[in-house]
């Protein structure tokens, strides 16, 4: 969850300043000079303004994507009390599109596989949707609905090492790490590596791409479709030479990225993504970008279905409505109040 302790400390200081200046104003003692009165009035107005801005900032920050550490201190292991352990953990959470599940486990002792509802119920590890064997492992909840995870080692799933989460439709901004643990490099599998990485993701305006690479060994350039197809780094739209590099996806449509180092692009170090407009409902299946050269590009595809039964829902006291709407409304109200106070 987002920590707002620093915001509360600032709010307390602002309120103290406000009440002090208000007390001075109300006393209206004649011996107070005009300069002192003016200073107190300015302090009062400033404290109200800072109060509104800080609260608005805290609320906006709280609407960002969250990382959920699965099981908290229990981590990802065979629980002592069976599957109810992770059921209870999930019931205390609110999962939204864009959030991340972090599975902490010892490599070689456990793993984590995303599976269908049927496979989850049967603890069947055949044909998982995704499978991670190195801990810790992160899964981005890119779509709303039900998502199911199990450990495929021995009888761990049947002993309770399984997790079902229900993701609401609020779509937070996501920072995607290109290639995940592989980073941004010349891939062993050629262009298909980054095609497959992008295929099950939905990119929206406001999201960003993090390219992890060693400065001096690689770079990342955003280029046109024609230059992407021909692996031509000339006249790039933007080039980042220091790693890691963060690039914002701030426009709808197709975006193309290559490494301009010798032959890196032709060997598969290239990425194409299709960015759609932001939505507060279930993300639509991304449109297919124009076909690139035979060396490959990304064609985002629909994520595999994850079942139809409803897993454990958040507790009744947890808000289920879209918080981004509430945040925007309350933030606007606070700023309006601050503006009115400045004119008072």
Order of alpha helices (4+ residues) and beta strands (2+ residues): alpha-alpha-beta-alpha-beta-beta-beta-alpha-beta-beta-beta-beta-beta-alpha-beta-beta-beta-alpha-beta-beta-beta-beta-alpha
